[in-house]
Amino acid sequence: MKSVRDAMLLYAVTDRMWLNGRKLCEVVEEALKGGATMVQLREKELSFADFLSEAKEIKKVCEKYQVPFVINDNVEVALACDADGVHVGQSDMEAACVREKIGSNKILGVSVQTVQQALDAEKKGADYLGVGAVFTTSTKSDADFVSYEKLKAICRTVSVPVCAIGGIYKHNLLQLSGSGIDGVALVSAIFASDHIDTECRELLALSKKMIISAAGAI
């Protein structure tokens, strides 16, 4: 299994709106074939039973590729399917409560937009932080926008790994070089593609280039 920091390189976050008749576990496997380093199952509309069924399927695929698998928000589903961890936002269950429920051996990710939120999340047990939206995106309001300088400040302030999310595609990924992030979390850049495995290979190469170029500049 990858370390949490290594898993940040190309973090695939699911969205069923892009399925176009395909099964979610099939498109997730395409992403993993292309080199996705971590998978988050995000489902806001499914019943508990359907969410759990989906989670069990995708967990098997992630185990096959030895990639960490986390559940967005739903701690009960994560525990029921024995996922590798949980990711929560600022409006979800508080990080400290999630940590208490999942124990010390599970991964806890927390979405943050400010340095103070980042410090609080780390203090309460977060293993990694998701920061965004780093570019304007139709799925996030302007209030959620995180500037490059703020992203850099967050990375400087915490010791846990950080991944950027929000509006990231091949054409702008390298603009995040030098920010201090450990990788990128992507939704439509992966799952809206007609050739997910190929897209992931190209995105992974860019993410590695971003990290290497930043290391070389130190």
PyMOL commands that set and color helices and strands:
alter all, ss='L'
color gray80, all
select helices_A, chain A and resi 4-7+16-18+24-33+48-64+75-80+95-102+115-123+142-144+148-157+173-176+188-191+196-217
alter helices_A, ss='H'
color red, helices_A
select strands_A, chain A and resi 10-13+38-41+69-72+85-88+107-112+128-132+162-165+183-186
alter strands_A, ss='S'
color yellow, strands_A
deselect
rebuild
show_as cartoon
